[in-house]
Amino acid sequence: MSNVKTAASDRVPLGQKAAFGAGHLVLNLYPGALGFFMFFLLTAFGMDPFLAGLLGGLPRFFDAITDPIMGFVSDNTSSKWGRRRPYIFVGGILSAITFVLLWQLDENNSSDYNFWYFLIMSMVFLIGNTMFATPLVGLGYEMTSDYNERTRLMAFSQTVGLIAWVIVPWFWVIIADPDIFKDQAEGVRTMAIYVGIACLILGLLPAIFCRGTDSANMGDRKPLTLKNIFSNVKDLFKSIGEAVKNKPFMKLCGATFLVFNGYQIVASFSFFIFVFYIFNGSYEATATWPAWFSSVGALVSAFLVIPIVSKMATKWGKKKAFIISTALSIVGYLLKWWSFTPENVWLSFIPIPLMSFGLGSLFTLMMSMTADVCDLDELVNGMPRKEGTFGALYWWVVKLGQGLALVLGGAVLSLIGFDGNAATQTAETLTQLRIADIVIPVITAGLAIWVMWKYNLTEERAKEIKEQLEERRGVI
């Protein structure tokens, strides 16, 4: 158990935690809304499934390029408002406006026109979203230098952020309701405006109220000018190389990829199990059960799992908290075999608290540990601190996992003979679907535990690094 008390100067005020949490709500609300709205490209705007798939995948390649660049830029920025906050402010406005415009599609336009409109606007939206998201993540890493306060800050922000996942499963229900909108196309356009306004207001809060490291005397920052663009590219790759050589960071990325990717591969499987196994192919009988399942999972993660994980991390350390939480999620996944049954649909909710320990703990702990890694990097490689670069690379791994999961999830469904257009599925297909729904996340979670088993950046080591850095900087 940690006996080190957090100094008053290292505590993040509640107002700043709330503002940072609001930013994370935006970080979750955009991808959540995009994921659910993409369904309506097919049903509301008549887009070819192949083209819709391209629209889901192509922007990710663009995103993978812009994230590290934005991380490098924010790391080396000098301004009286700090390194991160100007970009968060501008990016928050730009992403909100372009998100709304992105979904103002006209169902009467040709499929080709809508495809190119959506693709181009997606790129513009991603520029704004990268300007907002990457500096925000980097800002979180530098809001406190205390080992345990970092966990408390990330726990708070993740709790607020998960509220988005309580809301977004109901977008499908609202948009598809003929009593609310005359058709799905109108529903998508209108809901996009509401999402954009909410994200605009919430996204500006961290830019206004949050405070990071005082960068006034931070040395060795690279001049960001057109004259130095070629040397900047060289420095960018050098920063990325230094991050990749950081063994604790690579363990965090590996474990995150495994846990998150394992979950994402089977993310849609529960919906199909509800429809075809529990309700025998009846969408009408299935009704809102999948939405409730997702919303309850998010609520449990936000208000039960994350507070417990935060206390576990303070008492036993972040690595042990991660291993215990991931092991509990494995038990939860295994319970799905018995709890998902046509005899009683309510039993399907039993594994939720245990399963929620997987994703509920993941980003709380991993983002807190990444902040510790940034201290280690400064000790080894010196200034400037690279929170933006580390944050960009970490989330690049997450996005890579999302893209790969879409491919692998479809491959698994194809392999077991699942037919989404069929009224019912064969008994053999349903059995294999249920097995895959359990086995895949269990295996990836087990591998993540193995990856993190020898993670050695403990609280004691983090404290030593902090003291060495303060001595180097001349902090008394």
N, C-alpha and C positions, 0 to 999 in steps of 0.2 A: 504493500500500500504506500502511496506517495505521502511523504511527510513534509514536502516542500510547499509552503504557502505562496500563493500568487501575490506578488507585490502590487500595491494599488496602482502604480504607474503602468503595469502590464495588463490591467483589467480593461476590457472593452465596455464602455457604457452601454446601458440597455438600449438607448436611442440609436446608437450606431449599429448594434446587433440587429435591431428591428429593420433599419434601412438596408443593411447587408442582406438580411433575410428577404426583404422585398425584391431585391435584385435577383435572388435565387428563385423566387417565385416566377419571375419573368423568364429565367433560364429554363425552367421546367414547362412553363405555359406555352412558349413558342413551339418546341418540338412536339409537345402533347397535342396541341391544336393542329399542327401540320400533319401528324400521323393520322388523326381522325378525319381531317378534311380531305386528305388524299383519296380516301374511299369514294368521295363524291365526284372526283374527276371522272370516274367510270359511270356512276349512276345518274349524276345531275348534268354533266357536261358532255357525256357520250364519247369520252376519249378511249382510244384503243388501249387495251391492257398493256401491250408492249411499250407504247409511248408513255403511258403512266408510270411504268416501271423505270424507264429511262429518266423521267423527271424526278423520281425518288433517288436514283443512284448518281447521275451525272454531277449534280451540285456538290456531292460529298467530296469528289476529287478536287474541286475548286476550294472547298472549305479546308481540305488537308494542306493546301498551299498557303492560304491566307493566315491561318492560325499561328504558325511559328513566326511568320513575318510580323504580325501584330504584337506577339509576345516580345520579340526583339525590340521593336519600335518603342513600346511602352517602357521596357527596362531602361532604355537609354534616353528617354525624354526628360528635358529640363523645363519646368514652368513653375510659376508662382502658385499654381493650383495642385502641384504634385505631378507624379509620373502617370497616374492612371485616370484620375477623375475627369480631365477634359475629354478623353476618348469615351468614357462611360456616358457622359452627358450627350455628346454629339451622336454616338452610336445608338443610344437609347431613343433619341428622336428619329433618326434615320430608319432604324429597324421597325419602329412602330408604324411609320407612314408607309414604308414599302410592303410591310406585311398586309396592310389593308388593301393596297393597290394590287398585290399579288393575287388576291382572291376575288377581284372585281371582274371575273370572267363572264362572258356572255354566251349562254348555251346555244344561241343562234349563229355564232361564228363557226367557221370551219374548224375541224379537229386540228389541222396543221397550224392555223393561226393561233389557236389557244395553246398549242404545244410550245410554239416559239415565244409567245407572250409570257407564258408561265416560266419557261426556262430562263429567259433574259431577266425577268423580275426576280426570280429566285437568286440569281447571281448578285443582283443589286441588294436584295434583302440580306444575303449572307455577308456582304461587305459591312453593312450596318450592324448586323448581329455579331460579327467578329470584333468590330470596334467596341462593342458593348461588353461582350462576354469574356474575351480573353483578358482585358485589363481588370475586369471585376474579379475574376478568379485570382489574378496576381495580387490585387489589393487585399483580398482575404488572407493571403499568406503572410502579409506584412503588417496586419492590423495589431498584432501582439507578438512578442517574442517568447512568451511563456508556454511551456510544454502542455500544461493542462488547460490553460485558457484558450489555446488553439482548438482543442477538442470541444470545449463548451461553445465557442463561436461557431464552429462548423455544425455542431449538433443543433444549435438554434436555427441556423440558416437552412439546414436540410429539413427541419420540422416545418418551417414556413414554406419552403419550396415544394414539399410533398402535397400541400393543399391543392396545387395544380392538378395532381393526379386523382384527387377526390372529385374534381370538377369535370375534367375533360372526358371521362367515359360517358357523360350525360349529353355531350354535344351531339352524338349520333341520335340519341332519343329525341332531343329538341328539334334538330334540323329536319328529321324525318317525320315529325308530327304535322299532319295536314291542318290541324286546328291552330297551329302557331304560324306557319308559313304556307303560302299558297303552293310552293313547290320547293324542292331541295336546293335548287340553284339560288333562289332568293334567300333561303335559310343560310347557306354558306356565305353569301356576300354580307348579310346583316351580322352574323355572328363574328365574322372577321373584323368588322368595325368595332364591335364590343371588345374583342380580344386586344385589338390595337390600342384602343383608348386606355384600357386597364394596364397594359404593358408600358405605355408611355408614362403614365402617372407613377407607377411603381418603379420603373426603370430609372427615373431621375433622382429618386431618393438616395441611393448610395453615392451618386456623384455630388450631391449637395451636403450630406451629413457624415459620410464615413471619412476617416482619417487613416492614412498609412504611415509608413516610415518617413521621418523627416529626411528628404533627399537633398537638402540644400548643400551639404558638404560631402555628398557621395561622389567619390572619384572614379576616374577611368571610364566614364561614359563616352560612347562613340558619338561624334557629331553627325547628326542626321541631315545631310544636305545632298543635293544632286551631285555636287563636286566629289563627294565621298561615297557615292552609291556602290562602286565596285569594291571598295574596302569594306563597306557595310555588309555586302553579300558574303565576303570572306569571314567577317566577324560573326555573321549569323550562323554560318556552318560550324564555326569554331565553338560557339555557344551550344549548338545542338550536340556537337561531338562531346563536349564536356558533360552535358546532361546524360547522354547515353552511357558514358563511362562510369556514371555514378551507380554503383551496384544496389544500394538500398532503393533508389528511385526505380530502377528496372524491375526490382521485385514487386514494388507497388503497382507498376504498370502491368506486369504479368498477372498478378493476382486479380486486379481489376478486370482485365480482359477476360479471364476465365470465368469469374463469377457473373459479370454482367452479360457476357456473350452467351453463357449457358442459359441464363434466364431469358434472354431475348430470342434465342432460337425457338423456344417453346412458348413464347409469350401468347401466341394466338391459339395454342393447342387447347387451353382451358375453355375458350369460347366454343370450339368445335366439340369438345367433350360434353359441354352443357347441351348443345343443340342435338348432337347425333347419338350420344350415349344416354344421358340422363333424360332427355325429352324426345328421344326416338325420331329426330329429324324435324320436329315441329318448331319453327321459328316463333309462331304465335304463343305456344306454351312456354318457350324459353323467355320471351318478353324481356324484362330488365334484369334478370338474374345475373348475367355476366357483368353488367354495369355495377350492380351492387357488390359483386365479388371484388372487382377492381377498386371501388371506392372504399370498401371496408378495409382492404389490404393497405391502402394508402393511409387511412386514418390510424390503423393499428401501428404502422411504421412510424408515423409522425408523433403520436402522443403516448405510445407505450414503449416501443422498441428503442427509439433514439434516446430518450431519457435514461433507460436502463443501460444502454451501451455506453453512454457518456460516463455514468457512474462506474461501470466496469473498467473503462479505460483509466479513470483516475485511480482506482483501487489496485488494479493488476497490471496496468500498462496497455498500450494500444495494440501491440502484437497479440497478447493473450486475449484481449477483448475481441479482436478479429477472428482468431481461431475458434473461440467458444461460440461466437455468433454464427459463424459459417457452419460449424458442426450442428448447431441447433436447426439451421435451415435445412440441412440434409435430413434430419429426423422429420421435419415438416413435409418435405417432398415425398418421403417414403409413406407417410400417413395418407397421401392422396389416393393410394391404391384402394384403401378401405373406406375412405370418407366420401369419395365421389361415387355415388350410387343412385340408381333410379328410384330406389325405395324411399329415400328421404333426402331431398335436395338441401335441406338445412345442414346436413352433416358435412357438406362441402366446405363450410366455413371453419370447421375445426382446425385444419392445418395452418390457417392464415397467420396466427401469432408466431408460430415457429418459422414458417417460410419467410416471414417479414424480417427476421433477423439477418437474412442474407443481404438483400439490397438496402434494408434500413440502416445497417451498420456500415455498409461498404464505403459510401462517399463521405460519411461523417468521419470515419477513421482515416481513410486514405488521403483525404484533403488535409487533415490535421498532420499526418505523417509527411506529406509532401512539403508542408511548411518547415518541418524539422530538417528535411533534406536540403532545402534552400540554405539553411545555416551551414550545413556540412559543405555545400558547394562553395560558399563564401570563404570558409576556412581553407579549403584546398586551392581554389582558383582565384580568390580575391574579388575585388569589385569589378564591374557593377554587380549588384545582386540580380539574380535572374528569375524572380518569381513569375514574370510573364512568360518566359521561355519554358520553364518547367510546367506551368499551368497549361500552356498551349500543347505541349507534347503529351501530357497526361490525357487531356481531353481529345487529342487526336487518336489516341489508343481507344478511347471510349467510342468515338465515332467510327473508327475502323471496325470495332466489334459490332456496332449496329448494322453497318453495311454488310459485313460477312454473315451476320445472323439472318438477315433477310434472305440471302442466298441459301444458306444451310437449312433454314427452316422450311423453305420451299422444296429443297432436295429431299429432306426427310419425309415430307408429306407425299411427294411423288414416289419415293421408294416403298412406302408402306401401302401404296395403292389408294390413297385418299382422293375422292372425287368431289370437289366443292359444289358441282352442279347437280349431283345426285340427291334424291329425296332422302335416301338412307345410305348407310355404309355397311359393309359386310362385318360380321362378328370378328373375323380375323383382323381386319383393318382397325377396328375400334380397339381391340386388345393391343395391337402394336402401337397405336396412337397413345394409349394410356401408359404403356411401358416407356415409350420415348419421352413422354411428358415428365416422367420421373427420373429415368436413368441419365439423361443428358445433363440436367443441372446437378445431379448428385455427383457425377464423375467430374465435372468442371469445378465444383465446389471443393471436392476432395483434392484435386490437383492444386487449387489455390492455397489450401492449407499447407500442402507440401512445399510450395514456393515460398511461403512466408515463415516456414518453421525456423529458419536460421537468420531471419531478419534481425540485425544487431544494433539498430539505432534506438537504444533504450532511453528511458527518462534520465538515467544517470549520465549516459553518454551525451545526450542532448544538453543537459545542464553544463557539462564540461565544455562543450563547443560554444555555448552561449557566453560563458565566462571568458574563454579565450578570445572570442570576437570582441567583447566589450573592452578587454585589455588592449587589444590591437587598435581599437578605435579611440582609446583614451577615455572611455566612459567610466565614471567613478560610481 
